[in-house]
């Protein structure tokens, strides 16, 4: 390793990573029971983000995220990797909650910010910007000046999974982090946008758990599907993955339509009006 090359492996809490919410004193969950206790006991979004970001409850996911951070992709050999769980991020009082599946191995697992640093994030943040919900059309790294307006982004699973497929046990172990996050922002959230079927399922679990009247049977996932539960609007949206965008399964116009619908229902004024095409 040359003097200019960053150390391989995950970043340590409190070591100077931009916007790192954790310190060496942040409690670490080592199993599912501890996730439940620590998630429920976090009294603020800041403390919850800190606890999310150091979780070690799923051995397979811990091993994978740290292996990726140690080996790194060739294109990012000169960059440090976050290599830890990726906490939720955005406006602390969001009218819109966007839920995804999990961080990408060389996206959020590298940058430390959900949906940042990969093709999916490039598409999502460009759409958020066009709709007046983000300060910048790109999101490249923590500390890059990006802000979200009335929007918070979170993942159902906080660690990058092998092949982008968490197993059922990992999903269930991680669920209390999303539950606690939803509880802390529920008073503000008017819309949940679900990026993909996995996120759709995870979001409905939280909607039901939090006491909203939900339809039975649960509506199937589909792009543009809208369901209202006690005034909370849940919208399905195809995931802006590289495969989906390259094949045209989801387009910029389709994303904009969903986000503009969410923005209007949530009553968010939006910024960058010159980029909204009069919307």
Secondary structure, 3 states (H helix, E strand, C coil): CCCCCCCCCCCCCCCCCCCCCCCCCCCCCCCHHHHHHHHHHCCCHHHHHHHHCCCCCCHHHHHHHHHHHHHCCHHHCCCCCCCCCCCCEECCCCCEEEEECCCCCCCHHHHCCCCCCCHHHHHHHHHHHHCCCECCCCCCCCCCCCCECCEEEEECCCCCCHHHCCCHHHHHHHHHHHHHHHHHHCCCCCEEEEECHHHHHHHHHHHHHCCCCCCCCCCCCCCCCEEEECCEEEEEECCCCHHHHHHCCCCHHHHHHHHHHHHHHHCCCCCCHHHCCCC
